[in-house]
Amino acid sequence: MGWRCTGLRWPGDVPELGWENGRARRGSVLAYGSELGFRALGERTCVGARGNACPLGTSVPGRSTGARCAECARLDRQHSVAADTALDDPRTYRVYLAWFGPGMVKVGITAEERGAARLREQGAVVFSWLGRGPLMAARRTEEVLRTALGVPDRVPYARKRAVRGVLPGARERGGEVAELYGRAAALEGRGWPESLERLPYEAVDHAEIFGLAALGAGVGAVRELVGGGGVAGRLVAAAGPDLHLATGGGDGADGAVVVLDTRLMTGWELVRAAAAPTGSGADGGGSGGWGPAVTVPVEDLGPGAVQDGLF
């Protein structure tokens, strides 16, 4: 068995692709401007649960971002804070407000020991801490703010991708978070748990570490990988689980960008590959006009084509 990707991670301000081969683990640090290419082999199989391999090696659909069979997905969520099944977690948690684009602000919680890693993993362009305290106090505050401020606890990735290349300037990016922070702080004492300590407002902007300054509007998103299919391009930006690759595909422009959700890479055995020479005629059976650089199915990200339920 070869190396299998475990997805994009953000241990610091530089993105890394994680890999595993049996019990062996390693990471590949990514640099903007570098070439990235791979080809999928065989079929996609379940990645298992909580560090354990799937006992049946079950095949999973190419479009699944979880890459787990039903049983492993159930086991993985048995002790999940996100699924409210780990209510006895003794760690300190932080409540945050995260901004992904105009009108896209969410409230959430993360373990304090993880720092801002969770925000980078979600692709939050701007965020501010709001408070810190025990898990249940943080969860209660999240629920109060979601109701009082009218903000969700989730923003679909398709919506984030649609605006990432056309974001406003830094001042405007932070303005919406600052306004919501003020409204949230005004609720202290009215449903805000006493055990949650409020933290001062301080906007953190991830646009630079994501490489968004050099990013134009994306024109396509990989829908799924297929056996024998490949993706290759120059890394322009990365945010959350997404890699933005300039492929030279689409209308043939050098700046054409395809978005690859690295969660679609999990469960596949991948080998290094470069784009086929121009004019080779390889189109991967469904990649449309992306040509030899992308030989897997691609979804159009043009105006009106974004589907929130895609990922």
Summary of the structure (lengths in Angstrom):
residues: 311
radius of gyration: 20.2
end to end distance: 27.7
largest distance: 66.5
contacts: 979
relative contact order: 0.18
helix: 23%
strand: 29%
